[in-house]
């Protein structure tokens, strides 16, 4: 029998038992929709979390000064804590595999622009921070803070594009001044971070004011600053030895700090942990979807067995007219695969709609990848082959005489 005969036979079978065939496909439809929808949610979450971690720089070790808790200090108030300049100099001069050490200190005082208080935060940053954070000058007329600003204690600053709008509205920020805790800084540059990254995963880089790190420490005393560095980025030369460098940093700080007045974050380690978590998450969701496909496969087997019972006379006639067992086997297997294939296509469409619905109602990122669609369709067809083989084999092995006698 020809391929076109199998198509015609399958179409007639589905047409005569449309509702029953739809019910049989329902399990496959739901299973495939679950596979596509769940994988879309998983992939969206994976990409978002990885991008968030990568924005911090996978080749960085981020140190954060933390104020010790009262129970750790015996009730004594600690006014100065965290990462020190000695620590920073040690990382720069002693540690190998260290490319850059970029300290950042936060001035916890209100910034005034045009005589009005604002919510913008001022940071003292090393000049290398612009390249390390993958930011750029947003105005060719301006510039980023430089080494000479720190050497001369120049009271100049660069502002993020979002901070400029908060401070000066639609006015040109270059040449304007901001004042904070008795000091005045002239705006000499405008910077932008295209990736919308956050400083140490906390502050929007585009919404900060930056002065030279050395300038800030020379102008303000310990009444304004409780730390010499709120954050320190240690950028490594070779990513292969990042873990070893991070372990050395931990060991050094444990030996030199009596109190746990710091935390260490390694984005690369977070990235590896996130990838491992996402793999487990994908396996769990895939297993749940596989159960739905198993139920759908059982439904396909039931409908095919019912078809064999109802079409016994047809099978007997075909066999009596000389049809080979292979022909009967192919015909019924073709019907099973068609059922699951159609169910797979419908399931992919519903899964895509589920992903879109989740994205716009729950606000969760979802990504339907070609790989998930191919896997879902392949599994649906494989389900038809697995669960359709037994009924097709039974149909092919019916005795023509007994089939006609029924």
ROMAR-585446 format. One line per 10 residues: number of its first residue (from 1); their letters; for each residue x, y, z of C-alpha. Coordinates in Angstrom, 1 decimal. Layout:
<nodes>
NUM) A) X Y Z ~ ...
</nodes>
This chain:
<nodes>
1) XXXXXXXXXX) 0.0 0.0 0.0 ~ 1.2 3.5 -0.8 ~ 2.0 6.4 1.5 ~ -1.0 8.2 0.2 ~ -3.3 5.3 1.1 ~ -2.0 5.4 4.7 ~ -2.8 9.2 4.7 ~ -6.3 8.6 3.4 ~ -7.0 5.7 5.8 ~ -5.8 7.7 8.7
11) XXXXXXXXXX) -7.9 10.7 7.7 ~ -11.0 8.6 7.4 ~ -10.3 6.9 10.8 ~ -9.9 10.3 12.5 ~ -12.9 11.7 10.8 ~ -15.2 8.9 11.8 ~ -14.0 9.0 15.4 ~ -13.2 12.7 15.7 ~ -14.3 13.2 19.4 ~ -12.6 9.9 20.6
21) XXXXXXXXXX) -9.4 10.8 18.7 ~ -9.4 14.3 20.2 ~ -9.7 12.8 23.7 ~ -6.9 10.4 22.9 ~ -4.7 13.3 21.8 ~ -5.6 15.4 24.8 ~ -2.9 13.7 27.0 ~ -0.2 14.3 24.4 ~ -1.4 17.9 23.9 ~ -1.2 18.7 27.6
31) XXXXXXXXXX) 2.1 16.9 28.0 ~ 3.8 18.7 25.1 ~ 2.2 22.1 26.3 ~ 3.7 21.4 29.7 ~ 7.1 20.6 28.3 ~ 7.2 23.8 26.2 ~ 5.7 26.0 28.8 ~ 7.9 24.7 31.7 ~ 11.1 24.8 29.6 ~ 10.2 28.4 28.5
41) XXXXXXXXXX) 9.9 29.5 32.2 ~ 13.1 27.6 33.1 ~ 15.1 29.1 30.2 ~ 13.8 32.6 30.9 ~ 14.8 32.3 34.6 ~ 18.2 30.8 33.6 ~ 19.0 33.6 31.1 ~ 17.9 36.4 33.5 ~ 19.8 35.1 36.5 ~ 23.0 34.4 34.4
51) XXXXXXXXXX) 22.8 37.9 32.8 ~ 22.4 39.4 36.3 ~ 25.4 37.6 37.6 ~ 27.5 38.3 34.4 ~ 26.9 42.0 34.7 ~ 28.9 41.9 38.0 ~ 31.8 40.4 36.0 ~ 32.5 36.7 36.2 ~ 36.2 37.5 36.6 ~ 35.7 39.6 39.7
61) XXXXXXXXXX) 35.8 38.9 43.4 ~ 33.6 41.4 45.2 ~ 34.3 42.3 48.8 ~ 31.7 44.2 50.9 ~ 32.4 45.9 54.2 ~ 29.8 44.8 56.8 ~ 29.2 46.5 60.2 ~ 29.6 43.8 62.9 ~ 26.6 42.9 65.0 ~ 26.4 43.9 68.7
71) XXXXXXXXXX) 26.7 40.3 69.8 ~ 29.9 39.9 67.8 ~ 31.5 43.0 69.5 ~ 30.4 42.2 73.0 ~ 28.0 45.1 73.0 ~ 30.8 47.6 72.1 ~ 30.0 50.1 69.3 ~ 32.4 49.9 66.4 ~ 32.8 53.2 64.5 ~ 35.3 52.0 61.9
81) XXXXXXXXXX) 35.2 48.6 60.3 ~ 35.4 46.7 57.0 ~ 38.0 46.5 54.3 ~ 41.0 48.8 54.8 ~ 43.5 50.5 52.6 ~ 46.1 48.1 53.9 ~ 44.0 45.3 52.6 ~ 43.7 46.9 49.2 ~ 47.4 47.6 48.9 ~ 48.1 44.0 50.0
91) XXXXXXXXXX) 45.9 42.6 47.2 ~ 47.6 44.9 44.6 ~ 51.2 44.2 45.6 ~ 51.3 40.7 47.0 ~ 48.7 38.6 45.2 ~ 49.4 37.1 41.9 ~ 46.7 36.6 39.3 ~ 45.2 40.0 40.3 ~ 44.7 42.4 37.4 ~ 42.9 45.3 39.1
101) XXXXXXXXXX) 41.8 46.2 42.6 ~ 39.0 48.8 42.4 ~ 37.9 50.3 45.8 ~ 34.5 52.1 46.1 ~ 33.3 54.0 49.1 ~ 29.8 55.4 49.7 ~ 29.2 58.8 51.3 ~ 26.1 58.4 53.4 ~ 25.2 62.1 53.2 ~ 22.4 63.9 51.3
111) XXXXXXXXXX) 23.4 65.5 48.0 ~ 22.0 68.9 47.1 ~ 21.5 70.2 43.6 ~ 20.2 73.8 43.0 ~ 19.8 74.0 46.8 ~ 17.4 71.1 46.9 ~ 18.0 67.7 48.6 ~ 17.9 64.6 46.4 ~ 17.9 60.8 46.8 ~ 21.0 60.3 44.7
121) XXXXXXXXXX) 24.0 58.7 46.3 ~ 27.6 59.8 46.0 ~ 30.4 57.2 45.5 ~ 34.1 57.5 45.6 ~ 35.5 55.2 42.9 ~ 38.9 54.4 41.5 ~ 39.3 55.5 37.8 ~ 39.4 51.8 36.7 ~ 35.7 51.5 37.7 ~ 34.5 52.8 34.3
131) XXXXXXXXXX) 36.1 50.0 32.3 ~ 35.5 47.4 34.9 ~ 31.7 48.1 35.0 ~ 31.6 48.3 31.2 ~ 30.3 51.9 31.3 ~ 31.1 54.7 28.9 ~ 31.2 58.5 28.5 ~ 27.7 59.5 27.5 ~ 28.8 63.1 26.5 ~ 31.9 63.6 24.3
141) XXXXXXXXXX) 32.3 67.1 25.9 ~ 32.9 65.5 29.3 ~ 35.3 63.1 30.9 ~ 35.5 60.4 33.6 ~ 37.3 61.0 36.9 ~ 41.1 60.5 36.5 ~ 44.2 59.6 38.6 ~ 45.2 63.3 38.6 ~ 41.9 64.2 40.3 ~ 42.9 62.1 43.2
151) XXXXXXXXXX) 46.5 63.4 43.3 ~ 45.3 67.0 43.3 ~ 42.2 66.3 45.4 ~ 40.2 68.0 42.6 ~ 36.6 68.5 43.6 ~ 35.0 67.3 40.4 ~ 32.5 64.5 39.7 ~ 31.0 62.4 36.9 ~ 27.3 61.6 37.1 ~ 25.2 58.8 35.8
161) XXXXXXXXXX) 22.6 59.6 33.1 ~ 19.7 58.8 35.4 ~ 21.2 60.7 38.3 ~ 21.7 63.8 36.0 ~ 18.0 63.8 35.3 ~ 17.1 63.7 39.0 ~ 19.6 66.4 39.9 ~ 19.2 68.9 37.1 ~ 16.1 67.8 35.1 ~ 16.4 68.7 31.4
171) XXXXXXXXXX) 19.3 71.2 32.0 ~ 22.8 70.4 30.7 ~ 24.6 68.9 33.7 ~ 28.2 69.7 32.6 ~ 29.5 72.7 34.5 ~ 26.8 72.4 37.2 ~ 27.7 71.8 40.8 ~ 26.4 69.5 43.6 ~ 27.1 70.0 47.3 ~ 27.3 67.4 50.0
181) XXXXXXXXXX) 28.3 67.7 53.7 ~ 29.9 71.1 53.2 ~ 31.8 70.2 50.0 ~ 31.0 71.3 46.5 ~ 31.8 69.2 43.3 ~ 31.7 70.4 39.7 ~ 30.2 68.0 37.1 ~ 32.8 67.3 34.5 ~ 31.3 64.2 32.9 ~ 28.3 62.1 32.2
191) XXXXXXXXXX) 28.5 58.3 32.1 ~ 26.1 55.6 31.0 ~ 26.1 51.8 31.6 ~ 24.3 50.2 28.6 ~ 23.8 47.0 30.5 ~ 21.9 48.7 33.3 ~ 24.2 46.9 35.7 ~ 24.2 47.4 39.5 ~ 27.2 48.2 41.6 ~ 27.8 45.0 43.7
201) XXXXXXXXXX) 24.3 44.0 42.7 ~ 22.8 46.8 44.8 ~ 23.0 50.3 43.2 ~ 22.1 51.3 39.7 ~ 25.3 52.5 38.1 ~ 23.4 55.0 36.0 ~ 21.8 56.6 39.1 ~ 25.0 57.5 41.1 ~ 27.4 60.5 41.4 ~ 31.1 59.6 41.3
211) XXXXXXXXXX) 34.2 61.4 42.6 ~ 37.7 60.1 42.7 ~ 38.2 57.6 45.6 ~ 41.4 59.4 46.9 ~ 39.7 62.7 46.8 ~ 36.7 61.6 48.8 ~ 39.0 60.1 51.5 ~ 41.1 63.2 51.7 ~ 38.1 65.6 52.0 ~ 35.9 63.7 54.5
221) XXXXXXXXXX) 36.9 62.3 57.8 ~ 35.6 59.5 59.9 ~ 32.5 61.5 60.9 ~ 31.2 61.0 57.4 ~ 32.9 57.7 56.5 ~ 32.7 54.6 58.7 ~ 34.8 52.6 56.2 ~ 37.7 53.1 53.9 ~ 36.0 51.0 51.2 ~ 32.4 49.8 51.1
231) XXXXXXXXXX) 33.1 47.6 48.1 ~ 36.3 46.3 46.5 ~ 36.4 44.7 43.1 ~ 39.3 42.3 42.7 ~ 39.6 41.4 39.1 ~ 41.7 38.4 38.2 ~ 44.0 37.8 35.3 ~ 43.2 34.1 34.7 ~ 39.7 32.8 35.3 ~ 41.0 29.3 35.7
241) XXXXXXXXXX) 42.7 30.3 38.9 ~ 39.8 32.4 40.2 ~ 38.8 29.9 42.9 ~ 42.4 29.7 44.2 ~ 42.6 33.5 44.3 ~ 39.3 33.8 46.1 ~ 40.4 31.2 48.7 ~ 43.6 33.2 49.3 ~ 41.5 36.4 49.8 ~ 39.3 34.6 52.3
251) XXXXXXXXXX) 42.3 33.2 54.2 ~ 44.0 36.6 54.3 ~ 40.9 38.5 55.6 ~ 40.2 35.8 58.2 ~ 43.8 36.2 59.6 ~ 43.9 40.0 59.5 ~ 40.3 40.8 60.7 ~ 39.4 40.0 64.3 ~ 35.7 40.4 63.5 ~ 33.6 39.2 60.5
261) XXXXXXXXXX) 33.2 42.8 59.2 ~ 33.2 41.8 55.5 ~ 31.5 39.5 53.1 ~ 32.9 38.0 49.9 ~ 30.9 37.4 46.7 ~ 32.3 35.5 43.7 ~ 29.9 35.9 40.7 ~ 31.6 33.1 38.8 ~ 30.8 30.7 41.7 ~ 27.3 32.0 41.8
271) XXXXXXXXXX) 27.0 31.4 38.0 ~ 28.1 27.8 38.4 ~ 25.7 27.2 41.3 ~ 22.9 28.9 39.3 ~ 23.5 26.7 36.3 ~ 23.5 23.6 38.4 ~ 20.2 24.6 40.1 ~ 18.7 25.3 36.7 ~ 19.7 21.9 35.4 ~ 18.0 20.2 38.4
281) XXXXXXXXXX) 14.9 22.5 37.9 ~ 14.7 21.5 34.2 ~ 15.0 17.8 35.0 ~ 12.2 18.0 37.6 ~ 9.9 19.9 35.3 ~ 10.8 17.6 32.4 ~ 9.9 14.6 34.6 ~ 6.5 16.1 35.5 ~ 5.8 16.7 31.8 ~ 6.9 13.2 31.0
291) XXXXXXXXXX) 4.2 11.8 33.2 ~ 1.6 13.7 31.2 ~ 3.1 12.3 28.0 ~ 2.9 8.8 29.6 ~ -0.8 9.3 30.3 ~ -1.2 10.5 26.7 ~ 0.6 7.5 25.4 ~ -1.7 5.2 27.3 ~ -4.7 7.0 25.8 ~ -3.2 6.5 22.3
301) XXXXXXXXXX) -2.8 2.8 23.0 ~ -6.4 2.5 24.1 ~ -7.8 4.2 21.0 ~ -5.6 2.1 18.7 ~ -6.8 -1.1 20.4 ~ -10.4 0.0 20.0 ~ -9.7 0.7 16.4 ~ -8.4 -2.8 15.9 ~ -11.5 -4.3 17.5 ~ -13.9 -2.1 15.3
311) XXXXXXXXXX) -11.9 -2.7 12.1 ~ -11.3 -6.4 12.5 ~ -13.4 -7.2 9.4 ~ -11.4 -4.6 7.4 ~ -8.1 -6.1 8.5 ~ -9.4 -9.6 7.6 ~ -10.5 -8.4 4.1 ~ -7.1 -6.7 3.5 ~ -5.2 -9.8 4.6 ~ -7.5 -12.1 2.4
321) XXXXXXXXXX) -6.7 -9.8 -0.6 ~ -3.0 -10.4 -0.1 ~ -2.0 -7.5 2.2 ~ 1.2 -8.4 4.1 ~ 1.6 -8.1 7.8 ~ 4.1 -5.3 7.3 ~ 1.5 -3.3 5.4 ~ -1.1 -3.6 8.2 ~ 1.6 -2.8 10.8 ~ 2.7 0.3 8.9
331) XXXXXXXXXX) -0.9 1.5 8.5 ~ -1.8 1.3 12.2 ~ 1.5 2.6 13.3 ~ 1.1 5.6 10.9 ~ -2.3 6.4 12.5 ~ -0.8 6.3 16.0 ~ 2.1 8.6 15.0 ~ -0.3 10.9 13.2 ~ -2.4 11.2 16.4 ~ 0.6 12.0 18.6
341) XXXXXXXXXX) 2.2 14.3 15.9 ~ -1.0 16.4 15.6 ~ -1.2 16.4 19.4 ~ 2.4 17.5 19.5 ~ 1.9 20.4 17.1 ~ -1.2 21.6 19.0 ~ 0.6 21.2 22.3 ~ 3.5 23.4 21.1 ~ 1.1 26.1 20.1 ~ -0.7 26.0 23.5
351) XXXXXXXXXX) 2.7 25.8 25.3 ~ 3.8 29.0 23.4 ~ 0.6 30.7 24.5 ~ 1.2 29.6 28.1 ~ 4.7 31.1 28.0 ~ 3.3 34.4 26.6 ~ 0.6 34.5 29.2 ~ 3.0 33.9 32.1 ~ 5.3 36.6 30.7 ~ 2.6 39.3 30.6
361) XXXXXXXXXX) 0.6 38.4 33.6 ~ 3.2 37.2 36.2 ~ 6.0 39.4 34.9 ~ 8.3 36.4 34.6 ~ 10.7 36.2 31.7 ~ 10.0 33.2 29.4 ~ 12.0 32.0 26.3 ~ 10.7 29.4 23.9 ~ 13.8 27.9 22.3 ~ 13.8 26.0 19.0
371) XXXXXXXXXX) 15.4 23.1 21.0 ~ 12.5 22.8 23.3 ~ 10.0 22.7 20.4 ~ 12.1 20.1 18.6 ~ 12.4 18.0 21.7 ~ 8.7 18.3 22.4 ~ 7.7 17.2 18.9 ~ 10.3 14.4 18.8 ~ 9.0 13.1 22.1 ~ 5.4 13.2 21.0
381) XXXXXXXXXX) 6.2 11.2 17.8 ~ 8.3 8.8 19.8 ~ 5.3 8.4 22.2 ~ 3.2 7.4 19.1 ~ 5.8 4.8 18.0 ~ 6.2 3.3 21.5 ~ 2.5 3.1 22.4 ~ 1.3 2.4 18.9 ~ 3.6 -0.5 18.1 ~ 1.8 -3.1 20.3
391) XXXXXXXXXX) -1.7 -2.4 18.8 ~ -0.3 -2.3 15.3 ~ 1.6 -5.6 15.9 ~ -1.7 -7.2 17.1 ~ -3.5 -5.9 14.0 ~ -0.8 -7.3 11.7 ~ -0.9 -10.7 13.3 ~ -4.7 -11.2 13.1 ~ -5.6 -14.4 11.3 ~ -7.6 -13.5 8.1
401) XXXXXX) -10.1 -16.3 8.6 ~ -10.8 -15.5 12.3 ~ -11.0 -11.8 11.4 ~ -13.6 -12.4 8.7 ~ -15.5 -14.8 11.0 ~ -15.9 -12.1 13.6
</nodes>
